[in-house]
Amino acid sequence: MIKTVLCIEDDSVTQFLNKIELEDAGFCEKMEEAWNGQVALDYFEALSKDADGLSNAPEIILLDLNMPVMDGWEFLEKFLERYPLFAAKAKVFVVTSSINPADKTRSIEEEYVKGFLAKPLDGAQIAVLNQYINSGIKQI
């Protein structure tokens, strides 16, 4: 079982639905929430100052793309640059309502993005997450 999932999502209803689906599936022990990319970077900054930060860091990041303040792509660029140890531990899955083909293409090309899923999560998307965790193969 995954210890921690970080859901970076600006919509409270989607945050709630994702949490319910993850809990119902027994996917993780806890889900942390960040309401945009900047809040997520602040979360990792706090972890970086904690002696147990790396062991408490999320193994999975569910990343929305279209958010105010800092979007998902900008978060990913800054996250990889500022927190390489956390980035090496976390597997990033884009979870979005975007229908822009460029977003899917970029997800495929981005080494750190392991999957591209429609939001909110449901049983099928959680099966994809589980399949990735069990196989390690990129799921886009």
N, C-alpha and C positions, 0 to 999 in steps of 0.2 A: 504494500500500500504506500502511496505517496504521502509524505509527511505534510508538505505545504504547497498550496497553489496560490499564486498571486494573479488576481483578475484585475486587469487595467481596463476600466470601462466607465464611461461617464453617465450611462443610463441606469438609474436605480432599479427599475423593473428588471432589466437584463441582469444586473448584479444579483438580484434576489433569485431569479429563475436559475441562473447558473449555479448558485450556491445550493439550491434545493436539489437540482439534478446531480451535482457532485456528491451531496450527502446521501441521497437515495441510492446512488450506485456504490456507495462505500469506497469512493475513489481516493479520498484523501482524509487526513486527520483534521486539517483546517484549511480554510480559504481566507486569505488576506485580500483586502480591497484597496484599490487606488482609483481615484476618480479622473485622473488624466496622467499623461506622461511625467509631468513635473512632480506630482505627488508620488509617483512610483520611484523617481530618482531620489526624492527625499527619503523614502523608505529604505532604499539601498544605502544611502549615505549614513543613516542611523545604524543599519546593520554593520557597515564597515567600521564603525567606532566601537562595536560590541565585541568582546573577546570571543564569544560564541557565534558571532554573526554568520560566518560561512556555514557552520553546521545548522543554523536556524534559517538559512536562506531558502527560498522556494525552489523546488525541483522543476516545477512547471509554471510558465507564465502564459496566461491567456490574454492576448493583446488585441484590443480594438484599434482600428486605424483612425477613424474620424472622431476626434475629441477636441474640445476647446483647450486653450492654454498651450498644450503640447500634444501633437498627434502621435500616433503609434510609430510611424517611421522615424520621426525625430527622436522619440524616446529610444528606439532601438539603436540608432547611431550613437547617441550619447551614452547609453548603457554599456555598449560594447567598448567604447573608448575609456570610460571612467572606471568601470567595474569588471575588468576581465576575469577575475576569479569567480565572481558571481555568474557571469555570462557562461563560463565553462561548465558550471554546475546546472544551470537552468536550461530547460528546453522550451523554446518559444513556439506557441501556436497562435496564429492570427485567427481571431474569432470576430467576424465582422458582418455587417449587412451590405457592404460595398459590392456593387455589381460592376465596378470599373475593372475591365480586363487587365489594365496595367498593375493593379494591386495584386492580382493572382500571379501575374508574370513575375513581378518583383519578389513575391513570396517564394516562388520556385527558385529564383536565382539567388536569393539570400541564404547563405550557408546556415545561419543560426535559426531560421524559421523552419520548423519541422512539419508544419501542416497549415492548411487554410480551411477554416470551418465557418459555416453559417451560424449566426447567432439568433436566438439564444441556444445554448447547448441543449441537446436532447440525448436520448439513449444511443442513437447512431453515432453522434459525434464523440460521445464518451467511449464507445467501442473503438473508434479510430484512435483516441488517446491511449487506450489500453493496448491496442495492437502495436502502436509505436513503442510503448514502454517495453512490451514483451519482445519485440523484434529489433528495435533500433533503426528500422528503415524509415526514411523520410516518407511522409504520408500525404503529400500534396496531390 
